[in-house]
Amino acid sequence: MIKTDIIIIGAGPVGLFTIFEAGLMKLHCHVIDAIPQIGGQLKEIYPKKPIYDIPGFPSVLAGDLIDNLEQQVAPFQPGFTLGERAETIEKQEDGSFVVTTIEGTEHHAPTVIIAGGLGSFEPRKPIVDGLTNFEKKGIEYMVREPETFLNKKVFISGGGDSALDWAVYIAENSTVPVGLVHRSDMFRAHKDSVEKVYQLQNEGKIDLYTHAEINKVNGNETLESIELHQKNRAPKTIDVDYWLPLFGLSPKLGPIGNWGLDIEKNAIKVNHALDYETNIPGVFAVGDVNTYPGKLKLILCGFHEATLAVQTCYKIINPDKKFTMKYTTVQGVKGFEKVL
């Protein structure tokens, strides 16, 4: 069982900033996220999208903001359980909590902060007969271990940043060309990524199929082939090791809705007048996952909510200690680091 001071559910920007605020109070955090990398939707869905309302940054790319936050929290050595959705939360007799993931990984802490953004992200799946027969047997909706797909016969479907970024990565690091399938010839990805795809196509490292879809999958115990349908051409059966339909993620509240929390319009109700605690003492919700009168779904508002939630976490964890506010301008980050 993983033990920590604060379990943070959600590794998006607000979850990451929560680590920083907790670190300033010498509290250790462990973060759980269903997505196999940190950053939430900023990193997974639109890493090249510019954000204009982060203080001190006239404009910052979503992916760069996550990279900066990752550097900011690094001195506090947080733990991460990625690629595993938080499934259950159980309150213990002493008031602490055990959070268990869908894979059975258990985490124990006196406090929990839910920073799940819009909830857990579920992959958008294509409508193809027999699809579920090959899930995790050749069909993957997320890239957890990129090395798994190197030097294999891989086809990727999608026209967004995630699909093109992974097609480029695998093509540049594999000895086998990557198939990229998109329903049109207009991509939603960043211009640089699109140009890179065409460059790799010219180099013979990407087989690009536009105005095309995969309509059938075949195999016995594992995926063996796909059927490609391209406009004005006869269907084509292609042998593959993996098919990655990367059509983005759909946010859902998921198992959080079964945790006994007060839910209103698919969001968690919190005490906004004090510390964003839920109806369960010791469990807090910050960022887009919460709701209260006057709520604004902005990253900077989530940062503020996380700061106040951590203050109360400190009091729960250290009931006999008085916290004295110190400024990073005086102490620097080094002055706050916890020796682990």
Secondary structure, 3 states (H helix, E strand, C coil): CEECCEEEECCCHHHHHHHHHHHHCCCCEEEEECCCCCCHHHHHCCCCCEECCECCECCEEHHHHHHHHHHHHHHHCCEEEECCCEEEEEECCCCCEEEEECCCCEEEECEEEECCCCCEEEECCCCCCCHHHHECCCECCCCCCHHHHCCCCEEEECCCHHHHHHHHHHHHHCCCCEEEECCCCCCCCCHHHHHHHHHHHHCCCEEEECCEEEEEEEECCCEEEEEEEECCCCCEEEECCEEEECCCEEEECHHHHHCCCCEECCEEECCCCCCCECCCCCEEECHHHEECCCCCCCHHHHHHHHHHHHHHHHHHHCCCCCCCCCCHHHHCCHHHCCCC
